[in-house]
Amino acid sequence: MSENKFENVSSVVDNYQQTDELFDEILNDSHLSATWQRYHLMGDVMRGDTSDVINLDLSSTIASAIADEPTILAPRANNNVVDKLKAKVVQFAKPFGQMAIAASAAGLMVMGVQQNSADNDVLLPETQVVKTMPFGGVAEPVSLNFQQTSRTSEKQAFIEQQRRFQALLSDHHQQVKLSSVDVNSTTEQDKAAESAK
């Protein structure tokens, strides 16, 4: 349908053109009469002339539109293509999974060794020293002796830190006592000076 016919219907609705030929054409053409109805409905809605309740029975038109829809049957996907795609994804992801498993195993081994060394520290007495004679006589190999000396030095450093903390704490207590004595003596001196006046 041409735009000119819709413009003619719009002009008739707006009372610009009113000829008998246009009215006859609108009445005889179902599409133009439906357009005429819609234009009048739009005008009524814009002016606020519609009723509060609009009864539209759309169920029959929707049911007929659904019945007229063609049925589309989709063909089944080719399983060979899907299987090839899955195989490519597995082939791509497999090395990453292996690396993740290896990293997890290495992490668990490190944690286990650290836990075992911590358990051994508790079980071994501090006086036990393993010392070996070097073959070349130049360098001492890594032994339990080195680890225990570092642990004993850590313990000595901790004890020294505790001694310093206790000294600072006792000094603080002494300063608090001296300042309270100074405050008491100044207040007594102030009271004596006031009573002398």
CNS distance restraints for C-alpha pairs under 8 A (distance, minus, plus):
assign (resid   1 and name CA) (resid   5 and name CA) 7.22 0.50 0.50
assign (resid   2 and name CA) (resid   6 and name CA) 7.05 0.50 0.50
assign (resid   3 and name CA) (resid   7 and name CA) 6.22 0.50 0.50
assign (resid   4 and name CA) (resid   8 and name CA) 6.17 0.50 0.50
assign (resid   5 and name CA) (resid   9 and name CA) 6.30 0.50 0.50
assign (resid   6 and name CA) (resid  10 and name CA) 6.18 0.50 0.50
assign (resid   6 and name CA) (resid  32 and name CA) 7.57 0.50 0.50
assign (resid   6 and name CA) (resid  35 and name CA) 7.76 0.50 0.50
assign (resid   7 and name CA) (resid  11 and name CA) 6.11 0.50 0.50
assign (resid   8 and name CA) (resid  12 and name CA) 6.24 0.50 0.50
assign (resid   8 and name CA) (resid  17 and name CA) 7.58 0.50 0.50
assign (resid   8 and name CA) (resid  22 and name CA) 7.56 0.50 0.50
assign (resid   9 and name CA) (resid  13 and name CA) 6.22 0.50 0.50
assign (resid   9 and name CA) (resid  22 and name CA) 7.80 0.50 0.50
assign (resid   9 and name CA) (resid  26 and name CA) 7.52 0.50 0.50
assign (resid   9 and name CA) (resid  32 and name CA) 7.40 0.50 0.50
assign (resid   9 and name CA) (resid  35 and name CA) 7.68 0.50 0.50
assign (resid   9 and name CA) (resid  36 and name CA) 6.38 0.50 0.50
assign (resid  10 and name CA) (resid  14 and name CA) 6.19 0.50 0.50
assign (resid  10 and name CA) (resid  36 and name CA) 7.69 0.50 0.50
assign (resid  10 and name CA) (resid  39 and name CA) 7.17 0.50 0.50
assign (resid  11 and name CA) (resid  15 and name CA) 6.10 0.50 0.50
assign (resid  11 and name CA) (resid  16 and name CA) 5.09 0.50 0.50
assign (resid  11 and name CA) (resid  17 and name CA) 5.67 0.50 0.50
assign (resid  12 and name CA) (resid  16 and name CA) 5.81 0.50 0.50
assign (resid  12 and name CA) (resid  17 and name CA) 5.09 0.50 0.50
assign (resid  12 and name CA) (resid  18 and name CA) 5.69 0.50 0.50
assign (resid  13 and name CA) (resid  36 and name CA) 7.28 0.50 0.50
assign (resid  13 and name CA) (resid  39 and name CA) 7.21 0.50 0.50
assign (resid  13 and name CA) (resid  40 and name CA) 6.91 0.50 0.50
assign (resid  18 and name CA) (resid  22 and name CA) 7.12 0.50 0.50
assign (resid  18 and name CA) (resid  23 and name CA) 7.56 0.50 0.50
assign (resid  19 and name CA) (resid  23 and name CA) 6.53 0.50 0.50
assign (resid  20 and name CA) (resid  24 and name CA) 6.08 0.50 0.50
assign (resid  21 and name CA) (resid  25 and name CA) 6.10 0.50 0.50
assign (resid  22 and name CA) (resid  26 and name CA) 6.15 0.50 0.50
assign (resid  23 and name CA) (resid  27 and name CA) 6.11 0.50 0.50
assign (resid  24 and name CA) (resid  28 and name CA) 6.05 0.50 0.50
assign (resid  25 and name CA) (resid  29 and name CA) 6.05 0.50 0.50
assign (resid  25 and name CA) (resid  32 and name CA) 7.87 0.50 0.50
assign (resid  26 and name CA) (resid  30 and name CA) 7.46 0.50 0.50
assign (resid  26 and name CA) (resid  32 and name CA) 5.19 0.50 0.50
assign (resid  26 and name CA) (resid  33 and name CA) 5.24 0.50 0.50
assign (resid  26 and name CA) (resid  36 and name CA) 7.58 0.50 0.50
assign (resid  27 and name CA) (resid  32 and name CA) 7.61 0.50 0.50
assign (resid  27 and name CA) (resid  33 and name CA) 5.95 0.50 0.50
assign (resid  28 and name CA) (resid  33 and name CA) 7.83 0.50 0.50
assign (resid  29 and name CA) (resid  33 and name CA) 6.22 0.50 0.50
assign (resid  30 and name CA) (resid  34 and name CA) 6.14 0.50 0.50
assign (resid  31 and name CA) (resid  35 and name CA) 6.26 0.50 0.50
assign (resid  32 and name CA) (resid  36 and name CA) 6.06 0.50 0.50
assign (resid  33 and name CA) (resid  37 and name CA) 6.22 0.50 0.50
assign (resid  34 and name CA) (resid  38 and name CA) 6.25 0.50 0.50
assign (resid  35 and name CA) (resid  39 and name CA) 6.11 0.50 0.50
assign (resid  36 and name CA) (resid  40 and name CA) 6.29 0.50 0.50
assign (resid  37 and name CA) (resid  41 and name CA) 6.15 0.50 0.50
assign (resid  38 and name CA) (resid  42 and name CA) 6.10 0.50 0.50
assign (resid  39 and name CA) (resid  43 and name CA) 6.20 0.50 0.50
assign (resid  40 and name CA) (resid  44 and name CA) 6.14 0.50 0.50
assign (resid  41 and name CA) (resid  45 and name CA) 6.16 0.50 0.50
assign (resid  42 and name CA) (resid  46 and name CA) 6.19 0.50 0.50
assign (resid  43 and name CA) (resid  47 and name CA) 6.18 0.50 0.50
assign (resid  44 and name CA) (resid  48 and name CA) 5.89 0.50 0.50
assign (resid  44 and name CA) (resid  49 and name CA) 4.86 0.50 0.50
assign (resid  44 and name CA) (resid  50 and name CA) 5.76 0.50 0.50
assign (resid  45 and name CA) (resid  49 and name CA) 6.11 0.50 0.50
assign (resid  45 and name CA) (resid  50 and name CA) 5.78 0.50 0.50
assign (resid  57 and name CA) (resid  61 and name CA) 7.96 0.50 0.50
assign (resid  58 and name CA) (resid  62 and name CA) 6.05 0.50 0.50
assign (resid  59 and name CA) (resid  63 and name CA) 5.96 0.50 0.50
assign (resid  60 and name CA) (resid  64 and name CA) 6.14 0.50 0.50
assign (resid  61 and name CA) (resid  65 and name CA) 6.10 0.50 0.50
assign (resid  62 and name CA) (resid  66 and name CA) 6.15 0.50 0.50
assign (resid  63 and name CA) (resid  67 and name CA) 6.17 0.50 0.50
assign (resid  64 and name CA) (resid  68 and name CA) 6.15 0.50 0.50
assign (resid  65 and name CA) (resid  69 and name CA) 6.38 0.50 0.50
assign (resid  77 and name CA) (resid  81 and name CA) 7.94 0.50 0.50
assign (resid  77 and name CA) (resid  82 and name CA) 7.75 0.50 0.50
assign (resid  78 and name CA) (resid  82 and name CA) 6.71 0.50 0.50
assign (resid  79 and name CA) (resid  83 and name CA) 5.96 0.50 0.50
assign (resid  80 and name CA) (resid  84 and name CA) 6.08 0.50 0.50
assign (resid  81 and name CA) (resid  85 and name CA) 6.18 0.50 0.50
assign (resid  82 and name CA) (resid  86 and name CA) 6.18 0.50 0.50
assign (resid  83 and name CA) (resid  87 and name CA) 6.14 0.50 0.50
assign (resid  84 and name CA) (resid  88 and name CA) 6.26 0.50 0.50
assign (resid  85 and name CA) (resid  89 and name CA) 6.31 0.50 0.50
assign (resid  86 and name CA) (resid  90 and name CA) 6.18 0.50 0.50
assign (resid  87 and name CA) (resid  91 and name CA) 6.02 0.50 0.50
assign (resid  88 and name CA) (resid  92 and name CA) 6.08 0.50 0.50
assign (resid  89 and name CA) (resid  93 and name CA) 6.10 0.50 0.50
assign (resid  90 and name CA) (resid  94 and name CA) 5.75 0.50 0.50
assign (resid  91 and name CA) (resid  95 and name CA) 7.79 0.50 0.50
assign (resid  92 and name CA) (resid  96 and name CA) 7.99 0.50 0.50
assign (resid  93 and name CA) (resid  97 and name CA) 6.37 0.50 0.50
assign (resid  94 and name CA) (resid  98 and name CA) 6.28 0.50 0.50
assign (resid  95 and name CA) (resid  99 and name CA) 6.19 0.50 0.50
assign (resid  96 and name CA) (resid 100 and name CA) 6.16 0.50 0.50
assign (resid  97 and name CA) (resid 101 and name CA) 6.22 0.50 0.50
assign (resid  98 and name CA) (resid 102 and name CA) 6.18 0.50 0.50
assign (resid  99 and name CA) (resid 103 and name CA) 6.05 0.50 0.50
assign (resid 100 and name CA) (resid 104 and name CA) 6.11 0.50 0.50
assign (resid 101 and name CA) (resid 105 and name CA) 6.16 0.50 0.50
assign (resid 102 and name CA) (resid 106 and name CA) 6.14 0.50 0.50
assign (resid 103 and name CA) (resid 107 and name CA) 6.09 0.50 0.50
assign (resid 104 and name CA) (resid 108 and name CA) 6.18 0.50 0.50
assign (resid 105 and name CA) (resid 109 and name CA) 6.19 0.50 0.50
assign (resid 106 and name CA) (resid 110 and name CA) 6.26 0.50 0.50
assign (resid 107 and name CA) (resid 111 and name CA) 6.22 0.50 0.50
assign (resid 108 and name CA) (resid 112 and name CA) 6.02 0.50 0.50
assign (resid 109 and name CA) (resid 113 and name CA) 6.13 0.50 0.50
assign (resid 110 and name CA) (resid 114 and name CA) 6.20 0.50 0.50
assign (resid 111 and name CA) (resid 115 and name CA) 6.08 0.50 0.50
assign (resid 112 and name CA) (resid 116 and name CA) 6.04 0.50 0.50
assign (resid 113 and name CA) (resid 117 and name CA) 6.09 0.50 0.50
assign (resid 114 and name CA) (resid 118 and name CA) 6.17 0.50 0.50
assign (resid 115 and name CA) (resid 119 and name CA) 6.18 0.50 0.50
assign (resid 116 and name CA) (resid 120 and name CA) 6.05 0.50 0.50
assign (resid 117 and name CA) (resid 121 and name CA) 6.20 0.50 0.50
assign (resid 118 and name CA) (resid 122 and name CA) 6.72 0.50 0.50
assign (resid 119 and name CA) (resid 123 and name CA) 6.48 0.50 0.50
assign (resid 120 and name CA) (resid 124 and name CA) 5.94 0.50 0.50
assign (resid 121 and name CA) (resid 125 and name CA) 7.84 0.50 0.50
assign (resid 124 and name CA) (resid 128 and name CA) 7.10 0.50 0.50
assign (resid 126 and name CA) (resid 148 and name CA) 7.12 0.50 0.50
assign (resid 129 and name CA) (resid 144 and name CA) 6.14 0.50 0.50
assign (resid 129 and name CA) (resid 145 and name CA) 5.30 0.50 0.50
assign (resid 130 and name CA) (resid 143 and name CA) 6.38 0.50 0.50
assign (resid 130 and name CA) (resid 144 and name CA) 5.57 0.50 0.50
assign (resid 130 and name CA) (resid 145 and name CA) 6.06 0.50 0.50
assign (resid 131 and name CA) (resid 143 and name CA) 6.49 0.50 0.50
assign (resid 131 and name CA) (resid 144 and name CA) 7.47 0.50 0.50
assign (resid 131 and name CA) (resid 145 and name CA) 6.72 0.50 0.50
assign (resid 132 and name CA) (resid 140 and name CA) 7.87 0.50 0.50
assign (resid 132 and name CA) (resid 141 and name CA) 7.35 0.50 0.50
assign (resid 132 and name CA) (resid 143 and name CA) 7.71 0.50 0.50
assign (resid 133 and name CA) (resid 137 and name CA) 7.30 0.50 0.50
assign (resid 133 and name CA) (resid 140 and name CA) 7.43 0.50 0.50
assign (resid 134 and name CA) (resid 138 and name CA) 7.07 0.50 0.50
assign (resid 134 and name CA) (resid 139 and name CA) 6.65 0.50 0.50
assign (resid 134 and name CA) (resid 140 and name CA) 5.94 0.50 0.50
assign (resid 134 and name CA) (resid 141 and name CA) 6.62 0.50 0.50
assign (resid 142 and name CA) (resid 146 and name CA) 6.74 0.50 0.50
assign (resid 143 and name CA) (resid 147 and name CA) 7.02 0.50 0.50
assign (resid 144 and name CA) (resid 148 and name CA) 6.20 0.50 0.50
assign (resid 145 and name CA) (resid 149 and name CA) 6.15 0.50 0.50
assign (resid 146 and name CA) (resid 150 and name CA) 6.35 0.50 0.50
assign (resid 147 and name CA) (resid 151 and name CA) 6.27 0.50 0.50
assign (resid 148 and name CA) (resid 152 and name CA) 5.96 0.50 0.50
assign (resid 149 and name CA) (resid 153 and name CA) 6.02 0.50 0.50
assign (resid 150 and name CA) (resid 154 and name CA) 6.14 0.50 0.50
assign (resid 151 and name CA) (resid 155 and name CA) 6.21 0.50 0.50
assign (resid 152 and name CA) (resid 156 and name CA) 6.09 0.50 0.50
assign (resid 153 and name CA) (resid 157 and name CA) 6.06 0.50 0.50
assign (resid 154 and name CA) (resid 158 and name CA) 6.16 0.50 0.50
assign (resid 155 and name CA) (resid 159 and name CA) 6.16 0.50 0.50
assign (resid 156 and name CA) (resid 160 and name CA) 6.08 0.50 0.50
assign (resid 157 and name CA) (resid 161 and name CA) 6.10 0.50 0.50
assign (resid 158 and name CA) (resid 162 and name CA) 6.23 0.50 0.50
assign (resid 159 and name CA) (resid 163 and name CA) 6.26 0.50 0.50
assign (resid 160 and name CA) (resid 164 and name CA) 6.30 0.50 0.50
assign (resid 161 and name CA) (resid 165 and name CA) 6.17 0.50 0.50
assign (resid 162 and name CA) (resid 166 and name CA) 6.15 0.50 0.50
assign (resid 163 and name CA) (resid 167 and name CA) 6.17 0.50 0.50
assign (resid 164 and name CA) (resid 168 and name CA) 6.16 0.50 0.50
assign (resid 165 and name CA) (resid 169 and name CA) 6.09 0.50 0.50
assign (resid 166 and name CA) (resid 170 and name CA) 6.13 0.50 0.50
assign (resid 167 and name CA) (resid 171 and name CA) 6.10 0.50 0.50
assign (resid 168 and name CA) (resid 172 and name CA) 6.12 0.50 0.50
assign (resid 169 and name CA) (resid 173 and name CA) 6.35 0.50 0.50
assign (resid 170 and name CA) (resid 174 and name CA) 6.26 0.50 0.50
assign (resid 171 and name CA) (resid 175 and name CA) 6.24 0.50 0.50
assign (resid 172 and name CA) (resid 176 and name CA) 6.23 0.50 0.50
assign (resid 173 and name CA) (resid 177 and name CA) 6.26 0.50 0.50
assign (resid 174 and name CA) (resid 178 and name CA) 6.15 0.50 0.50
assign (resid 175 and name CA) (resid 179 and name CA) 6.02 0.50 0.50
assign (resid 176 and name CA) (resid 180 and name CA) 6.18 0.50 0.50
assign (resid 177 and name CA) (resid 181 and name CA) 6.23 0.50 0.50
assign (resid 178 and name CA) (resid 182 and name CA) 6.10 0.50 0.50
assign (resid 179 and name CA) (resid 183 and name CA) 6.10 0.50 0.50
assign (resid 180 and name CA) (resid 184 and name CA) 6.15 0.50 0.50
assign (resid 181 and name CA) (resid 185 and name CA) 6.07 0.50 0.50
assign (resid 182 and name CA) (resid 186 and name CA) 6.08 0.50 0.50
assign (resid 183 and name CA) (resid 187 and name CA) 6.14 0.50 0.50
assign (resid 184 and name CA) (resid 188 and name CA) 6.15 0.50 0.50
assign (resid 185 and name CA) (resid 189 and name CA) 6.08 0.50 0.50
assign (resid 186 and name CA) (resid 190 and name CA) 6.03 0.50 0.50
assign (resid 187 and name CA) (resid 191 and name CA) 6.14 0.50 0.50
assign (resid 188 and name CA) (resid 192 and name CA) 6.13 0.50 0.50
assign (resid 189 and name CA) (resid 193 and name CA) 6.09 0.50 0.50
assign (resid 190 and name CA) (resid 194 and name CA) 6.15 0.50 0.50
assign (resid 191 and name CA) (resid 195 and name CA) 6.15 0.50 0.50
assign (resid 192 and name CA) (resid 196 and name CA) 6.17 0.50 0.50
assign (resid 193 and name CA) (resid 197 and name CA) 6.54 0.50 0.50
